[in-house]
Amino acid sequence: MKVRTRLTLWFAGLLLGSLLLLGGLLHYELVDEVANGHKPESPSEKIEDLLLSYGLPTIAILVIGGSWLVRRALRPVEQLAAAAERVHAGHLAERIPLSGRGDELDRLAEAFNRMLGRVDAGISSVRDFTLRASHELKTPLTILSAETELALGGPTATPAQRERLASQYEEIQRLTALVNALGLLAKADAGLPTLARENLRLDDLLREAVDNIRPLAAMRGITVNLETCDPAPMHADRSSLRQILLNLLDNAVKHNQPDGWIAIRLRHGSVGTDLAIENSGPPIPPAILPKVFDRFVRGPGVVEGSGLGLSIVRTLVEAHGGRVFCEPGRSHGFCIEMKLPTQLERRDGCCFVSPYRPANL
């Protein structure tokens, strides 16, 4: 039965029932008054009094009943809207349950489910292709990198050849980083990577990452200030945390101005650990600020990197149950803040995807 037919019958039944109820009450009042020997009023006045007494409750019943019928009839539409919101959040396996009545709403839900199936299959194909391609490219890139490095150290290479080989080696490393980043994101989308958790100190990893980034910052005249570094024990994946820190610091250096600064604050509490990395770079436009963690997003005028570094950060932070966000800095530039839960309990873990070199992202 079609939805409009069902609604028509429901409302007709509700209206008929309300009219019968009102008529029955009017008849009962008139008969009761005559049976009790009361002097009847004029018919018009009596009907007017009874309508005032019983008409408003009847109208209220009609409104309440009609509202209930509409909500029940439109429940599949609400389910469709809720499913669309969940799909927008990334749950492509979501499907709309069918009522089995075969009406317009069932056909709409069925079409929506078919569309979701095609989208899910398409995205799965792209993800599988990315995983396979990144895996297949790793071996030739490793060979190219080794051969180029060997040629660089060869005794017969001229200065001009060494310069070209060094440029080629740098591009190979950049391409390797990009391939590894795409593979990591594809695994994260497929739910494949898991964390090899261990007891560690995030403050130790942070100091190590700061020491690694200082030479790059010094080349640009950027001062790196570790303002606060609380002891931060936690149970987490060491390689992924190191990757997060290097990506964030690398981003703070590259999206900065010459002779600028980077301020780092690590605070640890019983609830969680907060890491804030602020720099003196140009401010991020408000239109781009909510998208900085999306893939392949780069700020205006930015030519370095692939736009995947912060996407990797968000993926790994969320895998640890944390969150990361970007906001304007207190005086200049921008500030990226990461919040991680303090997980000291022992958990079983397994191997995680191998880390990649983030320096060129």
N, C-alpha and C positions, 0 to 999 in steps of 0.2 A: 504494500500500500504506500502511495506517495505521501510525502511529508505534508503537503498542503491539504490532501484529502483527510489525513489523520487529524490535523489541526482543526479543520472544519468540523469534523464529527465531534471532536472533544469539546469545542466551544459550543456547538449546537446542543450537545448533551448537558453541558454546564448551564447554559441559558434556560433550557427546558426544565431542568431540575430546580433552578432558582425560581422560575415562574410558578411551577407546581407548588413549591414550598410556600411562596407568597400567597398564592390563591388558596391553599389549604388553611393558612393562618387567618386570612380574611374571612373565609367561610366559617371557621371555628369561632371566631369572635362574634360574628353576626348571629350564628345559631345560639351561642351561649347567652348572648344578651337577650334574645327573644325568650329562651327557656327560663331565664331568671326573672322574667316579667318586667324588665326594664323598658321604659318608654323609648322607643327607637328614635334616634335623631333623623334628620333628613338624610337620604342616601348619599348625597354628594359630600356633606360634612363628615359623615361616618367614614366613607372611603378615604377622604383626605386625612382624617386622624389616623386611620389604620396604616395608610401609606407612609405617614411620617414615623409611625411606631415601628413598622416592619420593613419599609422600603430601604432605609439606610443600611440596616444589617444585611439585607439581601444584596445591595450594591457592594458592600464590603466583601461578602462571600464571593461575588462574581470577580472582583478585582484580585483577591487572594488566590482563588482557584485558577483564574486566567494566568496570573503570574507563575504559578506552579506548573501549569501545563506548558507555558512557553519555555521555562527553564528545562523541563524534561525533554521537550522537543529539540531544544538547541544544545543539549548536553554533548552530542557528538561534535558539534562545532567547537565547543570549549575544549574537548579532548584534542581536536585537530590543532587548535591554536597552541595548546600546551605542548603538544608533540613538536610543532614547528619551532617553538622556543628552545626545546631541548636539542633539536637538530642544529639550530643556530649555535648552540653551545658546544657542538662537536659530537653529539651522540647520534651518529648516522645509522646505528642499528635499531633505532627507535621505530616502532610501527604502531599504527592506529588500530585498536581492536574494532572489529565489525560487529554490528548488532545482529546481523543475520536477516534483517527485514528486507533487504534488497532495495531500499529506497534511494532517493537522491544523495542523502548523506553517506550511505554505505558506498555508493559509487564514487563519491568524492574521496572518501577515506581510502578506498581501494586504489584509485588513481594516484593519490598522494603516496601510498605505500610502494606502488610500482616505481614512481619517480625516485623515491628514496633508495630503492634497490638499485636502480641504474646509477645514481650518483655514488652510492657506496661502492659499487663494482668498479666504476671509473676511477675513483680515488684509490681504491685498493690496487688497481692496475698500475697507476702512476707510482704509488708507493713501492710496489714490487719491482717495477722497472728501475726506480732510483736505487733501491737496495742492491739489485743485481749489477747495475752499472757501476756504482761506487765500489762494489767488491771486485769487479773485473778490472777496474782502472787502477786499483792499488798496486798490483804487481808490475805493470809496465812503468808506472810512475816511480816505483822504488828502484827499478833497474835504471831508468833515466837519471834519477838522482845520484845513484852510486857511480854510474859511468861519468857523469858530469863532474862529480867531486874528484874522481880519479884523474880525469883529464886536467882539472885545475891544478892538481899537485904534480903533474907530469913535468919532466925537465925540458921537454922540447917546445912547450907552449910559449908563444911570444906574448908580450904585454897586451897587444891588441886582442889576441885570442883569449887571454885570461879575462879581459874585461867582458868580452862577449859571453864567455862561459859562466862568469859570475852572474851576469844578468839572466842567462838562461837558467842557472841553478836557483836563483831567487824566484823566477816564475814557476819553476817546477814545484818549489816548496809552497808557493801560494796556491797552485792548483791542487796539490796534495791536501792542504788544509781545507780547501773548498769541498773536495770529494769526501773527506772524512766527516765534515760538518753535515753535508747532505745525507750521508749514510746514518749518522747519529740521529738526525731529526726523523728520518724515515723509520728507524727502529723505534723511536719514541712514539711515533704515530701508530705504529703497529702494536705497541705495548710490549715490545720484546726486551728492552733493556731493564735490568734489575740492578740494585745497588749492593755492592760488596761492603757492608758496613763493618766498621771497626771502631774501637775507642781511640779518639784522637783529640788534638787541640787545634781549634780553628785559628787561634792567635799565632801559633807556630807556623801554620800554613800561610797566614797573612804576611808575617814578617819575611818568609821565604819568597813569596810572590812580589813583595815590595822591593826586595833586593834584586830580583830578576828584572823588574821593570825600570829600575833607576837608570841604567845605561841609556835606554831608549829615551827616557825623560830628559836626561842630561844633554843628549844631542839636540834637543829642542829648547834647552834653557828652562825646563819646567822643574819646579821644586816639588818634591813629594813629601808631605808632612803626615806622619802617623800620629795624630793628635791623641787618640785614645785607643788602647789595645788591652781590654780586660782579658784575663784568662778565660778561655771558652772551651771547656771539655764537652764533647758530644760524641754520639755514636752515629757515624755517617760514612759515606764513601769517600776515601781520600782522593782518588784521581779526579772524580767529578767536582769536588770542592776546589781542588787546585785549578781545574779548568775554569770554574766560575770566577775565581779571583783573578786569574790572568786575563780573562776576557774583559772583566769590568775595569781593571787597571789599564789594559791596552786601549780600551774605548775612551777612558778618561784622558789618556795622553794624546791620542790621535785627534780627538774632538776638543782640542784646546787651542789656545793662542800661544805664540812664542813668548818665552819668559813668563809663563803663567804659573799656576800652582795647582796642586791636588791635595785635598784634605781628606783624611781617612779616619773614621771613628768606628771602633768595634766595642759594643757594650753587651755584656752577658748578664742574664738574670735567671731566676728560677723558672720563669715561664718560657723564655726563648732567648735568642741571640739576634741582635740588630747590627747590621753593617751598613754604614753610609759612606759613599764615595762621592765627593763634591769636587768640581773643578771650576776654573776661571774662564772656560771657553765661551763661545758665543751662545746666547740663549736659543733653546729649541723652539721653533714656532708652535703656537698653541694647537694648530691643526695637526701637527705631526707628533706632539707629545704623547697622546694616547696610543700611538701606533709604533713607538720606538722598539717594542719587543716583537713586532710582526716580522715575518721573513722578508728579506730583500728590501727593507725600508732603510733609507739613508737620508740624512738631513740635506737641505739645499746647499749646493757647493761642495759636498763631500765626495771625493773621488777615491779615497782609500777604502779597502775592505770590500766585502761581498754583501754586507747587510745581514749576516747570519750570526754574528757574535752574540748579540743580546738575545736572539731567539734561542740559542744554545743555553744561555744563562737561565732564561725562564723555564726551559724544559727541565734542566737539572735541578733548579730550585724547587719546582713543583713536585719533582720526583722525591724530594726529601720532605715533602709536606709543608714547604714554606711558600712565600710569595715575594715578588720583587716588583717595584714600581719606580717611576721616574717623575720628578717634579722640579720646578725651577729652584735654583740655588738660593741661598740666603742673601747673597749680594751679587754674584755673577753666575754665569754658566748654568749648569744643571746638577742635580743630585740624584744618584741612583741608590735606593735603599733596599736592602734585602733583609727579610725576617725569616729565621729558621727556628723551628721548635727544638728544645733541648731534649735529645733522645739519648739517654744514658743506658737504657735497658738493653740487654743483649738480644740481638735478633739474628736469625739465620740468614745468610746472604749467599749470593753466587756471583759469578763473574759479571762485570759490567763491560760495556763497549769500550774499546781501547781509546785512550785520549788522543786528541789531535793537537797540532801546533796552532795556537790561537793568535800568534803574533801578527798575522797578516789579514785577519778578519776585521 
